[in-house]
Amino acid sequence: MTGGDTPRGRLRDRLKPGKWSDLRKRFGWGALLLVIGIVLLLSSGLWMRLGVSVIAGLMMWELARLTGWRHPEFHSPRHPVLIGLLSGLVLLTMLVLSGDKPLLLILLPILAGLPGTHSHERPAYVLFTVAILGAAYALVAMREVMGLATVLWIVATVVQSDVLGYFVGRKVGGRKFWPSISPKKTWSGTLAGWVGALVLALGLWVFGLGTWPVLLVGPLLAIAGQFGDIAESWLKRRVGAKDSSQLIPGHGGVMDRFDAMSGALLLALVLMLVHLLPIIGG
C-alpha cells in the first residue's frame, strides 16, 4: 500500500494546496466577520444604525468604483469615497428620522453618483444603490419590528447556504448553475444551500420556535440570497472585475460578503410588508 492509499495519505491529498488553498484565510476572516455581525445584531439603537450605515457606505464605495471604471475622465479617485460617505450619512439619516419622507433621501446618492458612472452602467448603479441601501434599511427595521430571533434566522439561513454551497460545490462539483455569470457556482452547492435552509426551518418548527410557514420561507430566503450573489457576479463580470475590492483578505470586498445577505433581506422586507414573514420565537 502506497503512502497515497493510506488514510493519512488520502487526508494529506485532500488538504494539499489547490482548491482548498484559500480555506484558512477564508475561515479566519469569516470568523472575524461573524463576530462583528453578531455584535452588530445584538446592539440596538444608534450603535446598530451606525454600524449598518458604515457597512452600506463601504458597499457603495465599491459600487461606485465598479461602475465608474470605464470613464476615467469623469471618475476621479475621490468620487467613490464621496459616494460612500454620502450614502452612509443618507442611510443613517433615514434610520434615525421617523416617518416615510426621509426614505426619499435615497435619491441623493443616486443623483450624485450618476455623473461619475459610465452611461452603460447607470441602470445597474441605480438598481444596486436601491438594493444596498434597501437591504441595510430592512435589517434595522426587521431587528426592531420582528425581533432578534427572526433576524438571526435569516442570517443563519444565508450563512449556512453560503458555507454548504462552498464546501459541497468544491467537494462534489458537477454541473454549473449559471456558468456564463458565476462559473464557480454548481448545482450541487446550490441544492445543498436549499436543503440546509429547509433543515434549519424544520428544526425551528419541530422545537416550536416557528410556525409551518418557515418551511416555505426558509428555502425561499436561501434562493433569494443565492440570486443576490449571482446579481453581484453579473455586475463584476460585466465590468471585468474579479472582486468588488480587496478590503477583506480571502473574501474580496464588502459587497462580496454581503451580496447574498442583501438578496435575502430584500425578500424578507417584502414578506414583512405583506405580513407573510414568520416571527421566530414569538
N, C-alpha and C positions, 0 to 999 in steps of 0.2 A: 504493500500500500504506500503510495507516494505521499509526500507532505500535503499536496493539494487535496488528497482524498480523505484525509483525516478530519474529524470535526473541527480541530483547531485550524487546520489549513483552510477549510471552507469558510470559517468565520473570518480569517485573515483576508481571504479573497473578497468577501463581501464588504469589508471595511477598507480595502485598499483605495488610494486616491483614484478618483474617477467621477462617477456620477454622484457619489456621496461626499466629495471633497469639500463642499461648502457647508456640510451639516453642522460642524462645530461652531462656525461663525454665525450661521443662521439661528442655531439653538441659543447661543449666548445672548445675542441681541434680541431674539424673540422673547426670551425670558425677561429681559430688562423692559421691553415694551409691554409685556403682560403685567409686570409690577406697576409700571406707570399707569396703565389703563385701569387697573383695579383701584389704585389710589384715587384716580380721577373720578371713577364711578362712585366710590364711597364718599367723596366730598359732595358738597352741595352749595347752593347759593352762588356767591360771587366767585369763589375759588373754582368751582366747576365751570362756570361760564368763561372765566379767564383761560383755563386750560384748553377747553374746546375751541375757543377763539384762536389761540396760538396754533393749534394743530391745523385748523382751517386756513389760517393765514399762510402757513408753510405749504399747504397743498396748492393754494392759489399762486404762490410764488413759483412753484414748479409748473403749474398750468400756463402761466404767462411765459415762462422760458420755453416750454414745449411748442406753444402756438405762435411764438414770435420769431423763431429761429431763422425763417426764410427771408426775413425783411430787416437786415441789419441796419439799413439806413433810417428806419423808423423805430428801431428797437435798441435803445441804449441799455447798458448793463444795469442802470438804475431802475428801468421800467418794471421788471419783475419784483424787485424789492418794494417799490412803491405800491404795486398792486397787492402784494402780500400784506403789507402794513394796513392799507386801506380796507382790505377785505376783513382782516381780523378785527379792526375797530368797528366796522359796519356790523359784523355779526355780534360783537359784544353789545353794541347799542340795541340791536334787535332783541337780544336776550334780556337786557336789563329793563327796557321800556315796556310798558304794558299796552295792550290793545293791538289791533291789526295794522294800523297805519305805519308803524316802524318797519313792517315787512317790506314796504316799498323801497326801503333803503338798499335792497339788493340790486337795484338799478344802478347804483353808484359804481361799484366795481365793474359792472358790465360795460357801462358807458366809458369809464376811464380806461378800460383795457382794450377796447376795440381799436383805437388808433395805433397801438403797438402790436396788433395781431395781424398776421398775413390774411389777406382777403379770403383765401381759400379755407382758412381755419376759423373764421369768425363764427360760423354756426356752431362748430364744436366748442369754441371758447364759451359761448353763451350757455349752451346746454350743460357743460361741465361746471360752470360757475353756479348755475342753479342747483345742480346735483350736489356739489360740495357743500355749499352754504345751507342748502335744504336739509341734507343729511345731518350736518352739525346741529342745526336748529332742532331737528327731530330727536336727536339723542338727549338733549337737555329737556325738551318737552315731555318725552316719554319717561324720563327719570323722575319727573315731578308729578306727572299725571297717572302713569301706570305703575310706578314704584320700582325700587331697585331690583327686585327679583325678576321682573319681566325683562328689564334691560339686560340683566346678566344672562338670561335665557337666550336672548337674541345674539348677544356677543358670543356665548358659548357655542351656539349653532354655527356661526360664521367661522369661529376659530377651529372647531373640530372638522368642518368641511374643508378648510384650508390645509390642516395637518394631514387628514386622511387622503386628500387629493394629492398632496406632495409625496407621501410615502407609498401609497398604493399605486399611484401613477408611475413612480420610478421603479417599484419592485415588480409590478405586474406588466406595466406597459400596455401595448395593444394599440388599437385603432385610435387615431387622433380625433378629438372632439370637434375642433374647428381649426384645422391646420393653417388656413390662409391668414388667420388673425392671431391665434395663440398656439404655435406649433408644439409646445411642450405639454399642453393640457390633453389628457387622454380620457376616453370613455370610462376606463376602469377607475381612475381617480375621481371623475365627476360623479359616477354612480355611488362610489364609496362615500362621498360627501352627503348625498341624498339619504343613503341608508343610515349613516351616522346621525343625521338630523332626526330621522324617524325614530331611531333607538332612544335618543335623548328625550324626545317628546313622549315616547311610550313610557319611559321611566317616570317622567313628571305626572303622567296620567295615572299610572299604577299606584304611585305613592300619594295620590290625592292632592298634588300640588298644582294641577292644571286640569281643565275640563277637556272633553274629547276633541274640540277644535284644534288643540295643539298638534294633534296627529296630522292634520292637513296643513296648518300654517307653518310648522317646523320645516318640512321639506321645501315648502314654497320660499321660505326665507333663505335656505341654502341655495336654491336655484337663483333667486334674486342676487345673492352675494356673488355667485359664480358669473352671472352676466355683468355685474359691476366690474369684476376682474377682466372679463372679455372686452368690455367697453374701453377700459383704460389701455388694454393691449392693442385694440384697434387704433386708438389715438397715437400711441407710441410707434406702431408700425407705419402709420400714415406720415408721421414727421421724421421717421428714421432714427428713433431713439431706442436704446435698449432698456433704460430705466428712466424714471421721472427725474431722478437726481442721484447723488451718491451720499446722501446725508446719513443713511443707516447701513453700515457695513454688512454685507451678506444679504441684504434685503432691497437695496436700491434706495428709493426715495419714500417720502411720507405717503404719496399717492399710491405707490406700490403696496404699501402695508394696509391702507385703509380703503382701497377701491372696492373690495368685496363688502366691507362693513357699510360703506356708503350705499351700495345697492340694496342691502338688506334693510337698512334704516329707512330708506325711502319707501320701500314696500310696507314696512311696519307703520310708517306715518300714515300712509293711505288707509291701511286697515284700521288704525286707531280712529281716524276721522269718520269712518263709516261704521264704527263700533263693532268691528269684526276681529280685533286683536285680543287674544286671550290674556287675561291677567293671571300671572303666576303667583301662587301663594295667597291669592286674595279670596 
